[in-house]
Amino acid sequence: MTFALFLGAGNVIFPPQLGQGSGEFFWPATIGFLITAVGLPALTLIAIGYMGGSEALTNKLPRAGHLLFWGVLFLSIGPLFSLPRTFSVSFEFIAKPFFADWALLPFSLVMAATTLFFALSPGKLMDRIGKILTPVLLLMLLFIAISAFLYPHGQLENTAEQYQSFAIASGLSEGYMTMDVLGAVGFGWLVINALKSAAPNAPVVPNLIKIVLISSVAMCFVYIAIAFVGANYGIVESNGGALLSNYMNWIYGTPGVLLMGIIVTLACLTTAIGLTCACAEFTSQNFKSINYKASTITIVAITTLVANLGLDLLIAITLPLVVVLHPVAISIILLGLFYLKRPLNGLVYSLTIAAAITGGIIDALKILGNMPEQLHNIFVNYLPLYQYNAGWIVPTLVVFAVANMLFQSREKAAQATA
């Protein structure tokens, strides 16, 4: 179940591009990708389990701060961005090649009904996703990997420029941009609840570590396999999805395109179910007047509406917010661990989050191509990791360290005078 929750359409599309572009630097780039796309979300889930659950990340904050963080997070990865994208991306792969744009509405309704069927019974997620959808998805991806091994299309002669100087760093950046840490924060509710339901008397953290290791190994296999497909495809495509579809069409024709569509749709569906359940659980637990069922139906209804009416506009508006949320989420996880057995210092906490937000805004402007050229040149020369879309890390750590040191010094001085 954990594996299927994380394997969305974006996760299928990124690795083929990396495999094709990295050329002779395939393994360094792939290792870098796995560290941030698999390792970072895995550590996030374990950290959440160690703290006692997702709600522990913000339980020392005022209720307004708690609701603000989780509300913005779930709206972004839920009905206003990630959820509608699962519907529209599925349509692009499995329905649009065979039908016109008019089929988007009926297709969205089918996706909505299927998502509701699974999401309305969160206690059965392990049986329905883990035992049914995941094996089918893995077998299909294994079929593609074997096909690429037996029937390589060809290789590009030129390695992409970004991999020529420091391939592992480029892989780290690509994996970081999957944004699966946000998914781990949101899915933490589901994974831990499912684990407690399956084994009520068992310790959570040791079993969670086993689950994370198994799902991470499966995810690594999938990423390496479909990156291998890209490494053995000799025509430059606009994105990894087009590469996979065209490769399957080259070998198997229309049935291959249909199979690729089914794979992407299953990946999108499992993610949509997980996101819906996580959003609905948050809403029902924090707003007692809204029960789980009503929340689930409302979330899926909004998702269907957005997927049909305003996805492009909402992506343009919401994507910067999602990029900014990533460093904020990582900072909140690390602060939660730091203050787990210490009294919360509101000033240090606030300054650290402010630094993470500022750094996230800088990274978002760079990723979206809106950074003024003069500032861009300054950041390239003086801001560590800026070129790898992680310019927020060093300033945030420095602000936390300095603020914490100053606070401790002031506290010691106050105790000395007392």
N, C-alpha and C positions, 0 to 999 in steps of 0.2 A: 504494500500500500504506500509506504513512504517513497519508494522508488517511483511509482506511478504519479504521485502528487507532484514531484519535481520535474518529471520529464514532459515539458510543454513543447509547443511548436518551435519556440525560439531556441530551445535546447537541441532540437533536431537540426535546425538550420545553421547555427553557428559553426559547428565542427567541420562540415564539408568545405566552407570557405577557408578555414584555418589550414586544413589539410592540403587544399589546392595551392594556397598562397605561400606556404612555408617551404615547399620543395625539399631541398637537401637538409633543411633544418626542421624536419617534421617532428622528430622526437623531442628536442628541446622546447619547441613551441607547444607541443601537445602536453608535455609535463607541466609547463607553466599554466596552461589552461586548466588542467585537472586540479592544480593546487587551489585556485580561486573559485572554480566552478563547482568542484566537488568538496574539497577540503574545508573551505571557509563555511559553506552551509552546514556541513557535518558538525564542525566545531560549534556552530551556533546552536544547533539542536541539542547537543550534549550540554552546553552551557545553560540553556533554558531548563533542561531536565535537572541539572545540578542545583539550580536556583529554586526549583519546585514548581515550574510552570511559567507560561508566557506572562501571566498577570504579575509575576514577581519582578519583572523588569521595571515596572512603574508603580509598584504598590507603596513606595515611600514618597511618591510625589503627591501634591494636592490633587483632589479628584478632577479638577479642571484640566491640569496637565496630563493626567492619565487618559482622560477622554479625548483630549486634543490629539495626542500622539496616535492612539489606536484608531480614532475616527479617521484621521487623515490617511493613515496606513491602509486601512481596510477599504476606504473609498477609492484609493489609488490602485491597489492590487485587486479590487473588487469591481463593482458595477460601473465605475467611471473610466476604467482603463483596461486592466488585464483581462477581466471577464469578457467584455464585448470583443476584444481582440481574439479570444479563443474561438468565438463564433465565426467572425469574419475570415480569419485565417483558414479555418476548416472549410468554409465555403469556397475560398479561392482554390483549394487543392482538390476537393472531391466533387464539387457541384459545378463550379463555373466552367471547367473545361468541357462539360457535356451539356450545360444549359446556359441560358443568358442571365443577365443581372436580375431579371424578374424573380428568379428562384431564391433570392436571398431571404425574403420574408418567410416562405414556407420552410426553407432549410433552417432558419433561426428558430422557428417554432418547434421543429423536430428536436433540435439541440436543446432547447429550453425544457421540453417535456422529458427528455432523457436525463438531463441534469437534475431536474426535480425528482425523478424516480429514485435516483441514487442518493440525493442530498437530503431527502425528507426522512431517511432512516440512517442517521450518522453512526449508530451502533453497529450497522451492518457493513460499514465501509471496508473493513478488512476482508470480509467474505466476498463482497461484490467487486471491489477493485483489485485487491491483492490476489484473490484466487481465480478471477475470471479475466479481467481486462489486462492485467500485467503479463501473464504468460502469453496471451495472444500477441501483445505488442512486442515482447522480447523475441518470439519466434519469427515474426515478420522482419524485425530489424536484423536478426541473425541471417535470414534468407538474403537480404540485401548485401550484408557483409560477405557472405560466401560467393554471391554473384560477382561482386567487385574483385574478389581474389581469383576467381576462375576466368572472368572476362574483363580484364582491365581495359578501359577505353583508351588510355594514353596519359602522358604527363606533359605539363607545361615546361618549356625550356627555361623560363625566367622565374626566379623567386621574387615575391613581392618585396618592395623596398623596406617595409616595416620589419621584416624578419631577418634582414641581412646583417644588421649591426648587433642586435641582442635579441635573439629569437625567444628566449625564455621570458623576457620582460614583456614582449608583445603578447605572448600566450597568457601571461598573468593578467594583462589588461583586458584581453578578449574574454577570459573567464569571469573576471570581475564584472564585466558589463552584462552578464546573464541576469544580474540582479537577484540571484537565488537566495541571497542572505535575507532579503525582504520576504521571500517565500518561506524561508525557514522560520522567521519570526512569526508569520501568520499561521503556518502549518503546525507550529509547536503545540498549539491548543489541541489539534486533532490527534497528532501522533501520541502525545502523552495520555490523553483521555482514552484512546483506543487501547493503549498498553495497559492502563489501569483496569479497563473493562475486561480485557482478556486474562489478566493475571492480577486480581485484586490484592493478593497477599504477598506478591513478589516485590523486591526492591526495584524502584523505577530506573535509577541511573545505570546499573550494570546491564539490565536488559535493553535499555535504550542504546547503550554503546554497541551491543551486539547487532541491534536492528540497523543502526547507522552504518556500521561496518559492512553489513550485507548489502544494503541499498547502495552504498558508495562504490563497492566493487562492481555491482551491476551497472551503475551509471558510468563508471570508468570504461567498462567493456563497450557500452553503447557509444560513448564519445570517441574512443579509439577506432571502433569499427566504421563509423560513418565519416570520421576524418580520413580514414584510409580510402574510402570511396572518392572523396575529393582529391586526395593525393594521386589517384589513378584516373583522373578525368581531364582530358586534354583541351577542353574549350572553356574559355572564360565566360562565366554566367553572372547575371546581375546579383544573385544571392544564392545561399546554400539550398534553399527550397527548390529553385529553378534547376540547380545542378542535379539534385537527387531525382527530380521528376524527369528531366531530360535524359539522365543516365538510364533510368528504368524504361523510358520510352525507346531508347536506343537498343536495349536488349530484348524487351518483351512487348513493345508496342503499347496499344491502349490498355491491355490488362496490367502492364507495369505501372502506367500512370494511375490507374484505379487503385492498385495496391499501395502506392505511395500516398494517395489521398486517404485511404483507410488508416494508414499508420499515423499520418498527421492528425486526422480527426480523432483517433483514439487518444493520442497524446494530449490534444487540446481538451478532450472530454474529461479525462482523469484530472487534469489541472482545474478545469471549470468546476467539477464536483468538489474538489478540495477547497478551492477559494470560496465557493458558495457556503459550504459548511462552516469554514472558519469565520467568515463575515457574519453568518447567522448566529453562531454561538456567541460571538462577541456582543452582538446587538441584544440577544435575549438575556444574557447574563448581566449586562449593564443597564438595560432599560426594562424593568420588570413588567411594564404595561404591554410589551411586545413579545409574544411567545415565539418559539423557534420556527414553527410552521409558517406563521404569518410573515416572519422576517425572511425566510427562505423564498417564499412565493414573491414577495416584494423585490428582493434582490434580483431574482431571475427575470422578473417582468421589466425592471429598469435596464438590465443587461440587454435584453432582447430589443427594447426600444432604442437604446444607444447604438447597438450594432447596426441597426437599420437606418437611423436618422442622422447621427452626428459623430461618427467615430473619428473621422479625419480631423475634425476641429478639436475634439476632446483629446486626441493624441497630441496635437500641437500644444494644447494648454497643459495637459497633465504630465507629459513626458519629462519636462524639466523638474516638476515636483517629485516624480519617482526617482530621478537621478539624485536630487538633494536628499531625499529620504534615506538613501542607502548609507551615506556616512553617519547620518543621525541615528539610524537603527544600530549600526555597529558600535557607535559611541555609547548608546544607551545600554547595550548588552555588556560592554566592558565596565561601564560605571555601575551597573547592577551587580556585577561580580565583585567589584572593588568595595562597594558599600553593603555587601550582603551581610557582613558581621560587624560593620562599623556604623556609627550614626551618620546620617546623610548631612552633608554640608551643601546647603542650597546655593551658595555663591560659587563654589568650585564647580558644582554640577551645571549651573546656568552658564557660566563662562565657557565650559567645555562644549556644551551643546551649541552655544552661539558660534564658537570657532568651527564646529563641524558643519553648521548651516552655511556659514560664510564660505568655507572651502567647497562645500557641495554646490553652491551657486556658481563659483568659479569653474568647477569641473563641468557643470551643466552648460554654461555659456560656451566652453570649449567644444564639448561634444556636439552641440547644436550649431556650431559654426558662427556664433554671435559674439565672440570675444573680440573687442577692438584690437587692431594689429599692434599698436604700441604696447598695450598691456600684455598681449600674448608674448611679445618678444621679451618683456621684463620677466614674466613668469617662467618662460623657457629657461632663462639664464639663472634665475634666483629662487624659484620655487621647486623643491625636490619632488620628484614623481609626477609633476604636472603633465609631462608628455605621455604618461601612462594612465591618464584620467584618474589619478589618485593624489592630486595635489593637496587634498584636505588632511592627509594623514599626519604629516610632520607638524604643521601649525597646531592641529588639535592636541597632539601629544605634548607639544611645548606649552601650550596654554594650560593644560591640565597639570603638568608637572610644576610650572611656576606658581599657579594659583594655589595648588595644594601645599607647596613649600612655604609660601608666604603666610598661608593660614596657620600652618603648624608653628612657624616662627612666632607669629602674633600670639598664638595660644600659649606657647612656652613662656613668652615675655609676661603675659597676663598672670600666669601661675606663679612666676618668680616674684612679681610685685605683690601678689596676694600673700 
